Amino acid sequence: MLQLYFSPMACSLASRIALMEAGLDAQYHQVHLLTKTIVDDGSDFHGVAAKGAVPVLVLENGERLTESAAVLQYIADLKPETRLAPPLGDPDRYRLQEWLSFVGAEIHKAFLFPTFWYKDDGSLAKPRARIAQTLSVPATHLADREFLVGNRFTVADAHLAWALLLLRPAGVDIAQWPSLSAYLERMQARPRVREAIATEMALRKQMTA
């Protein structure tokens, strides 16, 4: 069985969404990112992932896959009939990679990561100044589209939906981009997306209680 190492409401939420949308069973192992420990047994997470970051997907053969873009595409390809990723040879396959890279680099690493992990000593001024321009890209793209790629939900949508969820606690109100607000509402209306978010929100509350 697949195993996913995750931290509640971290970027690994997108991988949980993808697994659930694909109808794939998995074992979930919660990681405390501050202490780099596995909640199940208190062991050192670095023993699983040298990078010390989630997601980590342990494959059926025991190999480990890291980085959201790779994990999400792997999950999608396990169940090609769900069309969570365009097939190889389809031009939209490259659009999928384009959006996975954009969310990972321009929203996650450029804004969300420093916002949640760095002390605001002035170093966050540049990321905060840039985020509006960054978000205008998907906002414009989604102004007349239901999904990021093609005409159906893909793992790129799982990735962007996670990022948009985190923007409000990061101090960014996406209501100023109506197309993004409407898009997030559509994503949260999907039963498996809603269930995945509820599961991780509950775990997050337990961590902070």
FENGI-V500586 format. One record per helix or strand. SS is the DSSP state (a for helix, b for strand). FROM is the first residue (numbers start at 1). TO is the last residue. If there is no record, write none. Layout:
BEGIN
SS_FROM_TO ; SS_FROM_TO
END
This chain:
BEGIN
b_2_6 ; a_13_22 ; b_26_32 ; b_37_38 ; b_44_44 ; a_45_47 ; b_56_58 ; b_64_66 ; a_68_78 ; a_80_82 ; a_92_117 ; a_125_144 ; a_155_169 ; a_174_176 ; a_178_188 ; a_191_208
END
